[in-house]
Amino acid sequence: MYYISKEDGELVLTNKVALLTGANGGIGSAVCEQYLACGAKCWAVDLSKSPSSQLQKMQDKYSDNFHYEYCDLRNLESINQIISKCIKSWGKIDILFNNAAIFDMGLFLETDEKQYDQLFEVNVKGMYFMLQSVAKVMALNKQGKIINMASQAGRRGEALVAHYCATKAAVISYTQSAALALADYGIQVNAISPGVVDTPMWNQVDALFAKYENLSIGEKKRLVAKEIPLGRIGTPSDIAYMALFLASGLSDYITGQTYNVDGGSVLN
């Protein structure tokens, strides 16, 4: 855990309000914990009705600065209710960590409309309307930081992962468009593009690759890790440190960018 302070010793996110989606996952939880440690108030949401054990520990430790709530990003009314509750409780939203996403794969000639709709409904539609709805609130205060979660999958196509790759390419594109549209409102919009990160979600990804590539469980993760220039797969903390930088005043002159945090797997 890193604690970044200003010259006067105040933590860089003190008095900031952050809304985080996909907060129950490995990356979402790590970012939430980092934000809390650096002084922010965190309104964490996910599709689960109750917080994970990791988030519950944060609730116990940061009781005044942490709130967890169910939110279905596929439903615009659910998005607007969450934003309204956050504003009513804490008065503003300074940071959006737009992280919620799902994953699936399949043979290109066999994937169906259902898989397409499920991935785009969460990864693109939910991401966009959360971004738009929070941006409307931020625009009133002429300031804000929006951080979208992309992926190295959005930088290239993959034979088994066509729909997911396309959704993450859309995240990168929307990040650029939103940055241009919102610059006059003092809102910076950036994205993070992780490679392989050691989370429960990637265990599901590994299992799917095992199915479609006839591999043993864990083999895909081992093979991918072997190809990473820095010699290891990422951790949720690796992503959280970039998310902290992009949420803080240290990134005030940066917008419209997508940062690879992948050990050198993708070179721009």
C-alpha positions as CSV (number, residue, x, y, z in Angstrom):
1,M,0.0,0.0,0.0
2,Y,1.3,3.5,-0.9
3,Y,0.2,6.6,0.9
4,I,0.8,9.7,-1.2
5,S,0.7,13.0,0.6
6,K,0.8,16.6,-0.4
7,E,3.6,18.9,0.8
8,D,1.6,19.7,4.0
9,G,1.3,16.0,4.8
10,E,-2.4,15.8,3.8
11,L,-3.3,12.6,1.9
12,V,-3.9,13.3,-1.8
13,L,-7.6,12.1,-1.8
14,T,-8.7,13.7,1.5
15,N,-12.2,15.1,1.2
16,K,-12.7,13.4,-2.3
17,V,-15.7,11.2,-3.0
18,A,-15.1,8.2,-5.2
19,L,-17.8,6.0,-6.8
20,L,-16.4,2.6,-7.7
21,T,-18.2,-0.1,-9.8
22,G,-17.3,-3.7,-9.9
23,A,-16.0,-3.2,-6.3
24,N,-16.4,-6.8,-5.2
25,G,-13.8,-8.0,-7.6
26,G,-10.1,-8.3,-7.0
27,I,-9.1,-5.1,-8.8
28,G,-12.2,-3.1,-7.6
29,S,-11.5,-4.0,-4.0
30,A,-7.8,-3.1,-4.3
31,V,-8.6,0.3,-5.7
32,C,-11.2,0.9,-3.1
33,E,-8.7,0.1,-0.3
34,Q,-6.1,2.3,-1.9
35,Y,-8.5,5.2,-2.2
36,L,-9.6,4.9,1.4
37,A,-6.0,4.7,2.6
38,C,-5.3,8.0,0.8
39,G,-8.2,9.8,2.4
40,A,-11.2,9.3,0.0
41,K,-14.8,8.4,0.8
42,C,-15.7,5.4,-1.3
43,W,-19.2,4.5,-2.5
44,A,-18.6,1.0,-3.7
45,V,-21.2,-0.8,-5.9
46,D,-21.5,-4.3,-7.5
47,L,-24.1,-6.8,-8.7
48,S,-23.8,-8.8,-5.4
49,K,-26.4,-7.9,-2.8
50,S,-23.7,-7.9,-0.1
51,P,-20.0,-6.9,0.1
52,S,-17.2,-9.4,-0.1
53,S,-15.3,-10.3,3.0
54,Q,-12.5,-7.9,1.9
55,L,-14.9,-5.0,1.5
56,Q,-16.5,-5.9,4.8
57,K,-13.1,-5.4,6.5
58,M,-12.9,-2.0,4.9
59,Q,-16.4,-1.2,6.2
60,D,-15.2,-2.1,9.7
61,K,-12.0,-0.1,9.4
62,Y,-13.3,3.0,7.5
63,S,-16.9,3.0,8.7
64,D,-17.5,6.7,8.2
65,N,-15.9,6.8,4.7
66,F,-17.2,3.6,3.1
67,H,-20.5,2.5,1.8
68,Y,-21.5,-0.6,-0.2
69,E,-24.6,-1.0,-2.3
70,Y,-26.1,-3.2,-5.0
71,C,-26.2,-1.8,-8.5
72,D,-27.2,-3.3,-11.8
73,L,-25.4,-1.3,-14.6
74,R,-27.6,-2.9,-17.2
75,N,-30.4,-0.7,-15.8
76,L,-30.2,3.1,-16.2
77,E,-32.7,3.6,-13.3
78,S,-30.3,1.6,-11.0
79,I,-27.4,3.8,-12.1
80,N,-29.3,7.0,-11.4
81,Q,-30.5,5.8,-8.0
82,I,-27.0,5.0,-6.9
83,I,-25.7,8.4,-8.0
84,S,-28.6,10.2,-6.3
85,K,-28.0,8.3,-3.1
86,C,-24.3,9.1,-3.1
87,I,-25.0,12.8,-3.8
88,K,-27.6,12.9,-1.0
89,S,-25.2,11.3,1.5
90,W,-21.9,12.9,0.6
91,G,-22.8,15.9,-1.6
92,K,-20.7,15.2,-4.7
93,I,-18.7,12.8,-6.8
94,D,-15.1,13.7,-7.5
95,I,-13.9,10.3,-8.9
96,L,-15.5,7.6,-10.9
97,F,-13.6,4.2,-11.1
98,N,-15.6,2.7,-13.9
99,N,-14.6,-0.9,-13.5
100,A,-17.5,-3.4,-13.8
101,A,-17.2,-5.9,-16.6
102,I,-17.9,-9.5,-17.5
103,F,-15.9,-12.0,-19.6
104,D,-16.8,-14.8,-21.9
105,M,-15.3,-16.5,-25.0
106,G,-16.2,-19.0,-27.7
107,L,-15.4,-20.2,-31.2
108,F,-15.8,-17.4,-33.6
109,L,-18.2,-19.3,-35.9
110,E,-20.4,-20.5,-33.0
111,T,-20.8,-17.6,-30.5
112,D,-24.4,-16.5,-30.4
113,E,-26.4,-13.3,-30.0
114,K,-26.9,-14.0,-26.3
115,Q,-23.2,-13.9,-25.5
116,Y,-22.8,-10.7,-27.7
117,D,-25.7,-9.0,-25.9
118,Q,-24.5,-9.9,-22.4
119,L,-21.0,-8.6,-22.9
120,F,-21.9,-5.4,-24.6
121,E,-24.8,-4.7,-22.2
122,V,-22.4,-4.6,-19.2
123,N,-19.0,-3.7,-20.7
124,V,-20.1,-1.0,-23.1
125,K,-23.6,0.1,-22.4
126,G,-23.3,0.0,-18.6
127,M,-19.8,1.6,-18.7
128,Y,-21.0,4.4,-21.0
129,F,-24.2,5.4,-19.1
130,M,-22.4,5.3,-15.7
131,L,-19.8,7.6,-17.2
132,Q,-22.4,9.9,-18.7
133,S,-24.5,10.1,-15.6
134,V,-21.6,10.8,-13.3
135,A,-20.2,13.3,-15.8
136,K,-23.4,15.3,-15.6
137,V,-22.9,15.7,-11.8
138,M,-19.2,16.5,-12.2
139,A,-20.0,19.1,-14.8
140,L,-22.0,21.1,-12.3
141,N,-18.8,21.5,-10.2
142,K,-16.5,21.9,-13.1
143,Q,-14.2,19.2,-12.0
144,G,-13.8,15.4,-11.9
145,K,-11.7,12.4,-12.6
146,I,-13.1,9.5,-14.6
147,I,-11.1,6.2,-14.9
148,N,-12.4,3.5,-17.2
149,M,-11.1,-0.1,-17.1
150,A,-10.0,-1.2,-20.5
151,S,-7.8,-4.2,-21.2
152,Q,-4.9,-5.4,-23.3
153,A,-7.7,-7.3,-25.1
154,G,-8.9,-3.9,-26.4
155,R,-5.6,-3.3,-28.1
156,R,-5.9,-6.4,-30.4
157,G,-8.2,-9.1,-31.6
158,E,-8.2,-12.6,-30.3
159,A,-9.7,-15.5,-32.1
160,L,-11.6,-16.9,-29.1
161,V,-12.4,-13.6,-27.5
162,A,-13.8,-11.5,-30.3
163,H,-16.7,-9.9,-28.4
164,Y,-14.8,-9.2,-25.2
165,C,-12.0,-7.6,-27.2
166,A,-14.5,-5.5,-29.1
167,T,-16.1,-4.3,-25.8
168,K,-12.7,-3.2,-24.4
169,A,-11.8,-1.5,-27.7
170,A,-15.0,0.4,-27.2
171,V,-13.9,1.5,-23.7
172,I,-10.7,3.0,-25.2
173,S,-12.7,4.8,-27.9
174,Y,-15.3,6.2,-25.4
175,T,-12.5,7.3,-23.1
176,Q,-11.0,9.4,-25.9
177,S,-14.4,10.8,-27.0
178,A,-15.4,11.6,-23.4
179,A,-12.1,13.3,-22.7
180,L,-12.7,15.7,-25.6
181,A,-16.4,16.3,-24.8
182,L,-15.8,16.9,-21.1
183,A,-12.5,18.9,-21.2
184,D,-14.4,22.3,-21.0
185,Y,-16.1,21.1,-17.8
186,G,-12.7,20.4,-16.1
187,I,-13.2,16.7,-16.2
188,Q,-10.3,14.4,-17.0
189,V,-11.1,11.0,-18.5
190,N,-8.5,8.3,-18.8
191,A,-8.4,4.5,-18.8
192,I,-6.2,1.6,-17.6
193,S,-5.4,-1.3,-19.8
194,P,-4.3,-4.3,-17.6
195,G,-2.7,-7.4,-18.9
196,V,-3.2,-10.7,-17.0
197,V,-4.0,-9.9,-13.4
198,D,-4.1,-12.6,-10.6
199,T,-7.8,-12.3,-9.7
200,P,-10.7,-14.7,-9.3
201,M,-11.9,-13.5,-12.7
202,W,-8.7,-14.6,-14.4
203,N,-9.2,-18.0,-12.9
204,Q,-12.4,-18.2,-14.8
205,V,-10.6,-17.0,-17.9
206,D,-8.0,-19.7,-17.5
207,A,-10.7,-22.3,-17.2
208,L,-12.3,-21.2,-20.4
209,F,-9.0,-21.3,-22.2
210,A,-8.4,-24.8,-20.9
211,K,-11.7,-25.8,-22.4
212,Y,-11.2,-24.3,-25.8
213,E,-7.5,-24.9,-26.2
214,N,-7.4,-28.3,-24.6
215,L,-5.1,-27.2,-21.8
216,S,-4.9,-28.2,-18.2
217,I,-6.2,-25.8,-15.5
218,G,-3.5,-23.2,-14.8
219,E,-1.5,-23.9,-18.0
220,K,-2.8,-20.8,-19.9
221,K,-1.8,-18.5,-16.9
222,R,1.6,-20.1,-16.8
223,L,2.2,-19.7,-20.5
224,V,1.1,-16.1,-20.5
225,A,3.2,-15.2,-17.5
226,K,6.2,-16.7,-19.2
227,E,5.8,-14.2,-22.1
228,I,5.6,-11.1,-19.9
229,P,8.8,-9.1,-20.1
230,L,8.8,-8.3,-16.4
231,G,8.5,-12.0,-15.6
232,R,5.3,-12.2,-13.6
233,I,1.6,-11.6,-14.0
234,G,0.1,-8.5,-12.4
235,T,-1.5,-8.0,-9.0
236,P,-4.6,-6.0,-8.2
237,S,-2.3,-3.6,-6.3
238,D,-0.4,-2.9,-9.6
239,I,-3.6,-1.6,-11.0
240,A,-4.6,0.3,-7.9
241,Y,-1.4,2.4,-7.9
242,M,-2.2,3.6,-11.4
243,A,-5.8,4.2,-10.4
244,L,-4.6,6.3,-7.5
245,F,-2.3,8.4,-9.8
246,L,-5.2,9.0,-12.2
247,A,-7.5,10.0,-9.4
248,S,-5.1,12.4,-7.8
249,G,-4.0,15.9,-8.6
250,L,-0.7,14.4,-9.9
251,S,-2.5,13.7,-13.2
252,D,-4.3,17.0,-13.7
253,Y,-2.7,17.6,-17.1
254,I,-3.5,14.2,-18.5
255,T,-6.7,13.2,-20.3
256,G,-7.9,10.9,-23.1
257,Q,-5.1,8.4,-22.4
258,T,-5.2,4.6,-21.9
259,Y,-2.3,3.3,-19.8
260,N,-0.9,-0.2,-20.2
261,V,-0.3,-1.8,-16.8
262,D,0.9,-5.2,-18.1
263,G,4.5,-5.8,-17.4
264,G,5.5,-4.8,-20.9
265,S,3.2,-7.2,-22.7
266,V,1.8,-4.5,-25.1
267,L,4.0,-1.7,-26.3
268,N,2.4,1.5,-27.8
